């Protein structure tokens, strides 16, 4: 029974009780009955008036609760009578406001999370229990070489088009490192992390692929640098006293008429000079400064290098952002290697092209190329196939490129020769 109806019945009963004495005073009870009927009628009229007043509030509360059920929290109730229904509507409005604020907070967090996931360099793929991709970020599209969104695709179908090493890692649910051999013979190190998530009462599988090649290469280079600095320091400590003693010995030899002593000291001096240059070369690699980024004109740079080295150049992109001195050293090392490869001078070329936000530079020759073993180790410090080589030329090239947040790759050309590909970031103006 509603509160308004209860109030109406209480009023009617109160009136009837108040009129009971008239039953005993009146001889004609029909008049009393008329009064009672009138009292009940008044009570019913009051009930109707009360119900009409509350009906709008109840209807609004019902609509608001139905909106809550549908996940819509923007409804507010304007009914504000000072009664139980009014207080209930006020509580509804306070609840709706709190739910709106929490929904907005969650929405902002979801936007931030979505932005982070989409821009993450790691490959993120979420797969449901039916092997259907329900989420994949932009890195995943690049990783699986797809121009369209991956949502709705079968994950097993995507895996069928990637290297076997990756298929095995994902199929075996590997949680750790694995390597992939690229199409140009470059070994890449990847890490796979996976786990199960319960979303909407259904189990999903999350795969996270991260490339570790650059991080491992940088750590490797840092170790080599530390070793080189230690060796250079010890050699310099020894060369200083030896040079001083050599100078003193040469002065004494001049006073003695003994040609053999002069030849001995000349040989020692020659080897000291050679060893000093050797140490300086390694020190240059170990102490490469951070690049001073500035506009560089490749046309001017290549024209300057042509005065010392014979090569051709064809530049579709002539401007880039880089350290001029380090870029010049990079090209000198690569052109020198091309010259020593056995290639004809007219077939040594430098080319460049802008692609999106990167500048590609290619140094091409028609020499002997590289075997798989040599190519796999060519960028490692101290590795050289030349009898008099230091093994630092290409290692320094890699260090310069990676200091610019770029990438260097080697691969044999069709027919004969080698191509060194350099990719440097260069924002389009």
Buried (B, 14 or more C-beta within 10 A) or exposed (E): EEEBBEBBBEBBEEBBEEBEEEEEEEEEEEEBEEBBEEBBEBBBEBBEEBBEBBEBBBEBBEEBEEBBEEEBBEBEBEBEEEBEBBEBBEEBBEEBEEBBEEBEEEEEEEEEEEEEBEEBEBBBBBBBEEEBBBBBBBBBBEBBEBEEEBEEBBBEEBBEEBBEBBBEBBEEEBEEEBEBEEEEBBEBBBBBEBEEEEEEEEEBBBBBBBBBBEEEBEEEBEEBBEBBBEBBEEBBEEBEEBBEEBEEBBEEBEEEEEEEBBEEBEEBBEEBEEBBEBBEBBBBBBEBEEBEEEEBEBEEBBEEBBEEBEBBBEBEBBBBBBBBEBBBBBBBBBBEBBBEBEBEEEBBBBBBEBEEEBBBBBBBBBBEBBEEEEBBBBBBBBBBEEEEEBBBBBBBBBBBBBBBEBBBBBBBEEEBBBBBBBBBBBEEE
